[in-house]
Amino acid sequence: MLPPYIIEQIRRREQEEAQEAPVIQLPLPEPRRRREQKPATEESDRGVIIIDLA
């Protein structure tokens, strides 16, 4: 087992390396805004056609 001060030095070194590592930043497109949806009503046209064959 390593002495605690060595473990702490290793931990510090890893943190410093992680902070110094280059970070890739991708240009992401802005999220699309959703269209405002009208509340569904019974009277709205839903594209349903009823054919009476009698």
C-alpha angles and dihedrals in degrees: 000000000000122000114260094247091057091049089050091050091051091048092050092048091051091050092050092049091049091052093048095047114109115257121216113222116193120202102240121196116246113262114261117249115241118238115250106257119217115230112262114251131183090244096056119111107252098173094253117146121193116201118195109210096181 
